[in-house]
Amino acid sequence: MKNVLKNVLVKGVVAAVPAKISRVDEYENMSEVEAKKFSQVTGIIQRRIVTQNQTSSDLCAAAADRLLDLIQWGKADIEIVVMITQSADYPIPATAITLQDRLGLNKNTLAFDVNLGCSSYPYGLAIIGSTMRSLGLKKGLLLVGDTSTKLCSYSDKSTWPLFGDAGSATAVEVDELIDTKIIFDFNSDGSGKDAIIINSGGLASRNPTGLEEMDLIEVSSGIKRSSQHLQLKGADVFSFAIKEVPSSIMRCLTDANLSIEDLDYVVLHQANKMINDMLAKKIKCPSEKIITSLENFGNTSSVSIPLTMSVNAEKIKPGNLLLLSGFGVGLSWASCIIPMLGDVPMELLEVQDEA
């Protein structure tokens, strides 16, 4: 069986969101009718958004500190930190390395960043778990954080009310004495890169930022953005998700010799309600097995799966079997089946701007 990770355990998950709330019905670039329709289609009523002073690392650091307290791990025990983000603190250095110092971890901690979006959590579990197994490491932190609202134009009604900000920390442990496995299915298709893209960036990018790249251009009614802002082709993302994600989920189940009936919960990337309802229908998953965080937190990009787990902490019990599926920017999509062995604390944390 391919794409199997053995003896790797999730020991706890904490998600952190900023305190600031932004409601869809208060967004001035939508009429009352538009806002109501938007919420009906997407399932989003409000989201959490960072202040100008807050970054992805702020949210992930808060989540990590709380998680270590929650599971009673010492900072000296952490041997690896993997940070997944598309809104890093700096182009250089890697955010994971700055967090090694900020969290007070040992200097011999292995730390690196991964640039992934909506598929990041299954990918991240595989990356950190396989690295730990290969190098003989025992305890690590998978940090996932994005401040997508900083990448969106406030004048773009196709993106601004959709995305929310969040960070998360997941404790990962390798224990050779526990017979467990995580089953994965990974996919990528770079031909669809234009579906979700920021066209210009730093000096080393394909399209370096100049003054002209900062100008807002009216694309259509209610949509003004620059080439530095996130562009989203919603119809393309919908078609991709409906076509590709169900087969990824079913391959994962087949490889694990399981069916939907064997799962306790399915955690989908929180793209929007219409996509996720369609996916649930295609894989014939009962609605009570689908858990969500869309209504109050929106599409939190890379963080949507661990955030949804944390929001629904009271539902997830020891011994539960979860299927996680992330899909989006890249195009990239991945699914995994993971057992919740023993007590796996999960918590949602609100972070104030301390500046």
Residue pairs with C-beta under 8 A, 6 or more apart in sequence:
1 183
1 255
2 255
3 126
3 183
3 184
3 185
3 186
3 255
4 181
4 182
4 183
4 184
4 255
5 125
5 126
5 129
5 130
5 133
5 181
5 182
5 184
6 133
6 179
6 180
6 181
7 133
7 174
7 175
7 176
7 178
7 179
7 180
7 181
8 125
8 129
8 132
8 133
8 172
8 173
8 174
8 180
8 182
9 172
9 173
9 174
9 175
9 178
9 180
9 341
9 342
10 125
10 170
10 171
10 172
10 338
10 340
10 344
11 71
11 73
11 171
11 172
11 173
11 344
12 67
12 70
12 71
12 170
12 171
12 344
12 345
12 346
13 67
13 168
13 169
13 170
13 171
13 306
13 309
13 310
13 344
13 345
13 346
13 347
14 63
14 64
14 66
14 67
14 70
14 168
14 169
14 310
14 345
14 346
14 347
14 348
14 349
15 63
15 166
15 167
15 168
15 303
15 306
15 307
15 309
15 310
15 311
15 347
15 348
15 349
16 59
16 60
16 62
16 63
16 66
16 166
16 167
16 168
16 169
16 348
16 349
16 350
16 351
17 48
17 59
17 164
17 165
17 166
17 167
17 297
17 307
17 348
17 349
17 350
17 351
18 48
18 49
18 50
18 51
18 54
18 59
18 165
18 350
18 351
18 353
19 48
19 350
19 351
19 352
19 353
20 48
20 49
20 50
20 51
20 353
21 46
21 47
21 48
21 49
22 46
22 47
22 48
22 49
22 149
22 161
23 45
23 46
24 30
24 35
24 38
24 39
24 44
24 45
24 46
24 161
25 32
25 35
25 36
25 39
25 45
27 35
27 157
27 160
27 161
29 154
29 155
29 157
29 160
29 222
30 38
30 157
30 161
30 222
34 157
35 161
38 44
38 161
39 45
41 272
41 273
41 274
42 162
42 272
42 273
42 274
42 294
42 298
42 299
43 272
43 273
43 274
43 276
43 292
43 294
43 295
44 161
44 162
44 272
44 273
44 294
44 295
44 298
44 299
45 295
45 296
46 295
46 296
46 298
47 149
47 161
47 163
47 164
47 165
47 296
47 297
47 298
47 300
48 164
48 165
48 166
48 297
48 298
49 149
49 164
49 165
50 58
50 59
50 147
50 149
50 150
50 165
50 353
51 353
51 355
53 353
53 355
54 147
54 165
54 351
54 353
54 355
55 87
55 89
55 147
56 85
56 87
56 88
56 89
56 95
56 145
56 146
56 147
56 165
56 167
57 83
57 89
57 95
57 98
57 99
57 102
57 145
57 167
58 167
58 351
59 145
59 147
59 165
59 166
59 167
59 168
59 351
60 83
60 95
60 99
60 143
60 144
60 145
60 167
60 168
60 169
61 99
61 102
61 103
61 167
62 167
62 349
62 351
63 143
63 167
63 168
63 169
63 349
64 99
64 103
64 141
64 143
64 169
65 103
66 169
66 347
66 349
67 141
67 169
67 170
67 171
67 345
67 347
68 74
68 75
68 78
68 171
70 345
70 347
71 171
71 345
73 139
73 171
75 103
75 104
75 105
75 106
76 105
76 106
77 138
77 139
78 103
78 105
78 106
78 109
78 139
78 140
78 141
79 108
79 109
79 110
79 132
79 137
79 138
79 139
79 140
80 109
80 110
80 111
80 128
80 131
80 132
80 135
80 137
80 140
80 141
81 96
81 99
81 100
81 103
81 105
81 109
81 110
81 111
81 140
81 141
81 143
82 96
82 111
82 112
82 113
82 114
82 124
82 127
82 128
82 131
82 140
82 141
82 142
82 143
83 94
83 95
83 96
83 99
83 111
83 112
83 113
83 114
83 143
83 144
83 145
84 113
84 114
84 115
84 116
84 120
84 121
84 123
84 124
84 142
84 143
84 144
84 145
84 302
85 95
85 113
85 115
85 144
85 145
85 146
85 302
86 115
86 116
86 117
86 146
86 148
86 151
86 301
86 302
86 329
87 145
87 146
87 147
87 148
87 150
87 151
88 94
88 95
88 113
89 95
89 98
90 98
91 202
91 204
94 111
94 112
94 113
95 113
96 111
96 112
96 113
96 143
97 111
97 112
99 111
99 143
100 107
100 109
100 111
105 111
110 131
110 135
110 137
114 120
114 123
114 124
114 127
116 123
116 124
116 302
116 329
116 330
116 332
117 146
117 196
117 301
117 302
117 328
117 329
117 330
117 332
118 269
118 271
118 301
118 302
118 304
118 326
118 327
118 328
118 329
118 332
119 269
119 326
119 327
119 328
119 329
119 330
119 332
119 333
119 334
120 144
120 302
120 326
121 144
121 302
121 304
121 305
121 306
121 324
121 326
122 184
122 186
122 305
122 324
122 325
122 326
122 334
122 335
122 336
123 186
123 326
123 332
123 334
124 142
124 144
124 170
125 142
125 170
125 172
125 182
125 184
125 336
125 338
126 182
126 184
126 186
126 334
126 336
128 140
128 142
128 172
129 172
129 174
129 182
131 137
132 138
132 140
132 172
132 174
133 174
137 174
138 173
138 174
138 175
139 171
139 172
139 173
139 174
140 171
140 172
140 173
141 169
141 170
141 171
141 172
142 169
142 170
142 172
143 167
143 168
143 169
143 170
144 167
144 168
144 170
144 302
144 303
144 306
145 166
145 167
145 168
145 302
145 303
146 165
146 166
146 167
146 300
146 301
146 302
146 303
147 165
148 163
148 164
148 165
148 230
148 299
148 300
148 301
149 160
149 163
149 164
149 165
150 165
151 163
151 198
151 229
151 230
152 159
152 160
152 163
152 225
152 229
152 230
153 159
153 160
153 216
153 224
153 225
153 226
153 229
153 230
154 160
155 216
155 222
155 223
155 224
155 225
156 219
156 222
156 223
156 224
156 225
156 229
157 222
157 223
158 222
158 223
158 232
158 234
159 225
159 229
159 230
159 231
159 232
161 298
162 232
162 272
162 298
162 299
163 230
163 298
163 299
163 300
163 301
164 297
164 298
164 299
164 300
165 300
166 297
166 300
166 303
166 304
166 307
167 303
168 303
168 306
168 307
168 310
170 306
178 341
180 339
180 341
182 336
182 337
182 338
182 339
183 252
183 255
183 256
183 336
183 337
184 252
184 334
184 335
184 336
185 248
185 249
185 251
185 252
185 255
185 334
185 335
185 336
186 334
187 244
187 248
187 332
187 333
187 334
188 330
188 331
188 332
188 333
189 240
189 244
189 330
189 331
189 332
190 330
190 331
191 331
192 236
192 240
192 330
192 331
193 330
193 331
194 231
194 233
194 236
195 232
195 233
195 236
195 237
195 240
195 329
195 331
196 230
196 231
196 232
196 233
196 237
196 328
196 329
196 330
196 331
197 230
197 231
197 329
198 227
198 228
198 229
198 230
198 231
199 207
199 213
199 227
199 228
199 231
200 207
200 208
200 209
200 213
200 226
200 227
200 228
201 207
201 208
201 209
201 228
202 208
202 209
203 209
207 213
207 227
209 228
213 226
213 227
213 228
214 226
214 228
215 226
216 224
216 225
216 226
217 224
217 225
217 226
218 224
219 225
225 231
237 271
237 275
237 328
238 274
238 275
240 327
240 331
241 271
241 275
241 279
241 327
241 328
241 333
242 275
242 278
242 279
242 282
244 327
244 331
244 333
245 268
245 279
245 325
245 327
245 333
245 335
246 279
246 282
246 283
248 325
248 327
248 333
248 334
248 335
249 266
249 279
249 283
249 323
249 325
249 335
250 283
251 335
252 323
252 325
252 335
252 336
252 337
253 259
253 260
253 323
253 337
256 337
258 321
258 337
260 266
260 283
260 284
260 285
260 286
260 289
262 321
263 285
263 289
263 321
263 322
263 323
263 337
264 289
264 316
264 317
264 320
264 321
264 322
265 289
265 290
265 291
265 312
265 315
265 316
265 320
265 322
265 323
266 280
266 283
266 285
266 289
266 290
266 291
266 322
266 323
266 325
267 291
267 305
267 308
267 309
267 322
267 323
267 324
267 325
268 276
268 279
268 280
268 290
268 292
268 305
268 325
268 326
269 304
269 305
269 325
269 326
269 327
269 328
270 276
270 292
270 293
270 294
270 297
270 298
270 299
270 300
270 304
270 307
270 308
271 299
271 304
271 327
271 328
272 294
272 299
273 292
273 294
276 290
276 292
276 294
279 325
280 287
280 290
291 308
291 309
291 311
291 312
291 315
292 308
293 300
293 304
293 307
293 308
293 311
293 312
296 311
297 307
297 311
300 307
301 328
301 329
304 326
305 324
305 326
307 348
309 316
309 322
309 346
310 346
310 347
310 348
311 348
313 345
313 346
313 347
313 348
316 322
316 340
316 344
316 346
317 340
318 340
318 341
318 342
318 343
318 344
319 339
319 340
319 341
320 339
320 340
321 337
321 338
321 339
321 340
322 337
322 338
322 339
322 340
323 335
323 336
323 337
323 338
324 335
324 336
324 337
324 338
325 333
325 334
325 335
325 336
326 333
326 334
326 335
327 333
327 334
